[in-house]
Amino acid sequence: MEAQNSHGQASDRILQWMRGVPWSEPEQAELLVKRMQILTESSDHAVAFYQILSQQLSRAFDADLSLARILQFFEASSDHEFWLGMFLKNSDALSALQQLMGMSETIANRIIADPEMFSWIIETSGEPKSREELI
């Protein structure tokens, strides 16, 4: 019972961060957040991640679209804990993901289709690498 109560409190804290984000469709955003919670509920990093995500989304041109694409990215990833840890260690990585996925639907779809590609971008800091370095 106590574990269930602490999970409920964490869930409430996660939903509280939504209040500071300028949503176009708050009800839809809440549904997306609930889907994200299912993916991240077993992580100790979830609450801290949502605080960083809130800061990013509050500055987004279209917070609803950004959240939807970040959710799609997480749904496509096989290692949610890796990405939560990455974004907590390097909040610029989350900003870069949001920016890349906001540049065009094609880029967003490509990153969503292969989330590992984004880790290559972060590892190389966007700099070109030689063929030898990539092999």
ZITAFEN-V94865 format. One record per helix or strand. SS is the DSSP state (H for helix, E for strand). FROM is the first residue (numbers start at 1). LEN is the number of residues. If there is no record, write none. Layout:
SS/FROM/LEN ; SS/FROM/LEN
This chain:
H/2/19 ; H/26/15 ; H/46/13 ; H/63/14 ; H/80/10 ; H/91/13 ; H/105/9 ; H/115/10 ; H/131/4
